């Protein structure tokens, strides 16, 4: 077991270095730019030509809706950063989850705002077309504030643990992160094939099930990490904090498939839950140890 995790941990460190992450980021940005241009061309074809093949037809041929496309690739990169950050710290990983949910909400704004182009009678269409945009925008701003607050209360004065048992725990988290990276790319490939299938059949594809599946996987990954942490760290406050973070992740997972406006309410509730847990954990650590701890 120790030999396997050490090997996987070494592979993780060789692959997911800063140079690779920057190169991958540049690649994602390039793909996003190409996808944006391709989407705009496709919209122009749909708006200006008739009798085009079914494979080129799209449901919402609004130019502003094309902004949604590159934002999906940005979200994918944020998911990648989430998984890579798992070995660093659980709190940082949770913060990335909150960031992803807030970006999903903002992406919905870009998706819905395209429909405003087609509004011809604002007196009758304002509720159906403008309300989703304003609701998601307000929810996204509140989530942005909560994410900022969560980062603010993550204390910087950590204990740097050098115990070999703790180092092995970090190696286990790196091994889990490596496995999740492979799973992420498999899920992205499957989601891409679903997108192609839906496009060719004329069915609208939101891609939300990719993130639904992702957060389901993250729930079990967090539980697995919690169970492994009990081998090396059994402090009450850490167990309670990690269990609370798992509950927060579960609420996020439910928010992704819940209809408006309850999706935003659940997402905000999940963030508030995480903030309260972290505040109480830091206060508990200060009372008992006089300093801050981090796993």
C-alpha positions in Angstrom: 0.0 0.0 0.0 2.7 2.4 1.0 4.8 1.6 -2.1 1.8 2.1 -4.4 0.7 5.4 -3.0 4.3 6.6 -3.0 4.6 5.7 -6.7 1.3 7.4 -7.6 2.3 10.4 -5.5 5.6 10.7 -7.4 3.8 10.5 -10.7 1.3 13.2 -9.6 4.2 15.5 -8.7 6.0 15.0 -12.0 2.8 15.5 -14.1 0.9 18.2 -12.3 3.6 20.8 -11.9 3.1 24.6 -12.5 4.5 24.3 -16.1 2.0 21.6 -17.1 -0.9 23.5 -15.5 0.0 26.7 -17.3 0.3 24.9 -20.6 -3.0 23.2 -20.1 -4.6 26.5 -19.2 -3.3 28.0 -22.5 -4.6 25.1 -24.4 -8.1 25.4 -22.8 -8.1 29.2 -23.6 -7.2 28.5 -27.3 -9.9 25.8 -27.5 -12.4 28.3 -26.0 -11.6 31.0 -28.5 -12.0 28.5 -31.4 -15.3 27.3 -30.0 -16.6 30.8 -29.6 -15.7 31.7 -33.3 -17.2 28.4 -34.5 -20.4 29.0 -32.5 -20.8 32.5 -33.9 -20.3 31.2 -37.4 -22.9 28.5 -36.8 -25.4 31.1 -35.4 -24.8 33.3 -38.5 -25.5 30.4 -40.8 -28.7 29.6 -39.0 -29.9 33.2 -39.0 -29.0 34.0 -42.6 -29.5 30.8 -44.6 -32.4 28.4 -45.0 -32.4 24.8 -45.9 -29.2 24.1 -44.0 -28.5 20.4 -43.0 -30.1 19.3 -39.7 -26.6 18.7 -38.2 -25.9 22.5 -38.5 -29.2 23.6 -37.0 -29.2 24.9 -33.4 -32.1 25.7 -31.1 -31.1 29.1 -29.8 -29.6 31.1 -32.7 -28.8 34.2 -30.7 -25.3 35.8 -30.9 -25.1 36.6 -27.2 -25.7 33.0 -26.3 -22.4 32.1 -27.9 -20.7 33.6 -24.8 -21.9 30.5 -23.0 -19.6 28.3 -25.1 -16.1 29.5 -24.1 -17.3 29.9 -20.5 -18.0 26.1 -20.4 -14.3 25.5 -21.2 -13.3 27.9 -18.4 -15.4 25.9 -16.1 -13.8 22.7 -17.1 -10.4 24.2 -16.3 -11.7 25.3 -12.9 -12.8 21.7 -12.2 -9.3 20.5 -13.1 -7.8 22.9 -10.6 -10.3 21.7 -8.0 -9.1 18.1 -8.4 -5.4 19.1 -8.5 -5.9 21.1 -5.3 -7.2 18.1 -3.3 -3.7 17.1 -1.8 -3.0 20.7 -0.8 -5.8 21.3 1.6 -9.4 20.3 2.2 -10.5 23.9 2.8 -8.9 25.0 -0.5 -10.6 22.2 -2.3 -14.0 23.2 -0.8 -13.3 26.8 -1.8 -12.8 25.7 -5.4 -16.1 23.8 -5.2 -17.8 27.0 -4.2 -16.1 28.9 -7.0 -17.2 26.4 -9.5 -20.9 26.6 -8.4 -20.8 30.4 -8.6 -19.3 30.2 -12.1 -22.0 27.8 -13.2 -24.6 30.3 -12.0 -22.9 33.1 -14.0 -22.6 30.9 -17.0 -26.4 30.5 -16.8 -26.6 34.3 -17.1 -24.7 34.2 -20.4 -27.0 31.4 -21.6 -30.3 33.1 -20.7 -29.2 36.6 -21.8 -29.1 35.5 -25.4 -32.9 35.0 -25.3 -33.3 38.7 -24.7 -32.4 39.3 -28.4 -35.7 37.7 -29.4 -37.8 39.8 -27.1 -40.4 41.7 -29.2 -43.0 42.6 -26.7 -41.4 43.4 -23.4 -44.7 44.0 -21.6 -45.6 40.3 -22.0 -42.2 38.7 -22.2 -40.3 40.5 -19.5 -41.0 38.0 -16.7 -40.2 34.9 -18.8 -37.0 36.3 -20.4 -35.6 38.8 -17.9 -36.4 37.2 -14.6 -34.1 34.2 -15.0 -31.2 36.6 -15.9 -31.7 38.8 -12.9 -32.2 35.9 -10.5 -29.0 34.1 -11.6 -27.1 37.4 -11.6 -28.2 38.2 -8.1 -27.4 34.7 -6.9 -24.0 34.8 -8.6 -23.1 38.1 -6.9 -24.1 36.7 -3.5 -22.1 33.6 -4.1 -19.1 35.7 -5.1 -19.3 37.5 -1.8 -19.6 34.2 0.1 -16.6 32.7 -1.7 -14.6 35.9 -0.9 -15.7 35.6 2.8 -14.7 31.9 2.8 -11.2 32.7 1.5 -10.9 35.5 4.0 -11.5 33.3 7.0 -9.0 30.6 5.8 -6.2 31.5 8.2 -2.7 31.6 6.8 -0.6 30.6 9.8 -0.7 26.8 9.4 1.2 24.1 11.2 3.5 22.5 8.7 3.3 18.8 9.8 6.4 16.8 8.9 5.4 13.5 10.6 6.0 10.6 8.2 2.4 9.3 8.8 1.0 12.7 7.8 3.2 12.7 4.7 1.8 9.3 3.8 -1.7 10.7 4.2 -0.8 13.5 1.7 0.5 10.8 -0.7 -2.9 9.1 -0.4 -4.7 12.3 -1.3 -2.4 12.7 -4.3 -3.2 9.2 -5.4 -7.0 10.0 -5.1 -6.4 13.2 -7.0 -4.6 11.4 -9.8 -7.4 8.9 -10.2 -10.0 11.7 -10.2 -8.1 13.5 -13.0 -8.4 10.4 -15.2 -12.0 10.1 -14.3 -12.6 13.8 -15.1 -11.3 13.4 -18.6 -13.3 10.3 -19.2 -16.5 12.1 -18.0 -15.6 15.1 -20.2 -15.2 12.8 -23.2 -18.5 11.1 -22.5 -20.3 14.4 -22.0 -18.8 15.6 -25.3 -20.1 12.6 -27.1 -23.5 13.2 -25.6 -23.4 16.8 -26.8 -22.7 15.7 -30.3 -25.5 13.2 -30.1 -28.0 15.8 -28.8 -26.9 18.4 -31.4 -27.4 16.0 -34.3 -30.8 14.9 -33.0 -31.9 18.5 -32.4 -32.2 18.1 -28.6 -31.0 20.9 -26.4 -28.0 19.9 -24.3 -27.2 21.8 -21.1 -24.2 19.8 -19.8 -25.5 20.1 -16.2 -25.3 16.4 -15.8 -21.6 16.5 -16.2 -21.3 18.7 -13.1 -24.0 16.7 -11.3 -21.9 13.6 -11.8 -18.7 15.5 -10.9 -20.0 16.6 -7.5 -21.4 13.1 -6.9 -17.9 11.8 -7.4 -16.5 14.6 -5.1 -18.9 13.6 -2.3 -17.5 10.0 -2.3 -13.9 11.3 -2.7 -14.4 13.6 0.3 -15.8 10.7 2.3 -12.9 8.5 1.3 -10.4 11.2 2.3 -12.2 11.6 5.6 -11.9 7.9 6.3 -8.2 7.8 5.5 -7.6 10.9 7.6 -9.0 9.0 10.7 -6.0 6.7 10.5 -3.6 9.6 11.0 -5.7 12.4 12.6 -8.6 11.7 15.0 -9.1 15.2 16.5 -12.8 15.9 17.1 -12.8 19.3 15.5 -11.2 18.0 12.3 -13.6 15.1 12.0 -16.6 17.5 12.6 -15.2 20.0 10.1 -14.6 17.5 7.4 -18.0 15.9 7.9 -19.6 19.4 7.7 -17.8 20.1 4.5 -19.1 16.8 3.0 -22.7 17.9 3.9 -21.9 21.3 2.2 -20.8 19.4 -1.0 -24.0 17.3 -0.9 -26.1 20.4 -0.8 -24.1 21.8 -3.8 -24.8 18.5 -5.7 -28.5 18.8 -5.1 -28.5 22.5 -6.1 -27.3 21.6 -9.6 -30.5 19.6 -10.4 -33.0 21.7 -8.5 -35.2 24.1 -10.4 -35.1 27.9 -10.0 -35.0 29.6 -7.6 -34.3 26.7 -5.2 -31.0 25.9 -6.9 -29.6 29.3 -5.9 -31.0 29.0 -2.4 -29.4 25.6 -1.9 -26.1 26.8 -3.3 -26.0 29.8 -1.0 -27.1 27.6 1.9 -24.2 25.2 1.2 -21.7 28.1 1.2 -23.1 29.6 4.4 -22.9 26.1 6.0 -19.2 25.8 5.0 -18.4 29.3 6.3 -20.0 28.7 9.7 -18.2 25.4 10.0 -14.9 26.9 9.2 -15.4 29.9 11.6 -16.3 27.5 14.5 -13.4 25.2 13.6 -10.9 28.1 13.7 -12.4 29.4 17.0 -12.2 25.9 18.5 -8.6 25.6 17.4 -7.7 29.0 18.8 -9.2 28.1 22.2 -7.6 24.7 22.5 -4.2 25.2 20.7 -3.8 29.0 20.5 -2.9 28.7 16.8 -4.4 27.5 13.5 -4.1 24.1 12.0 -4.5 22.8 8.5 -4.5 19.3 7.0 
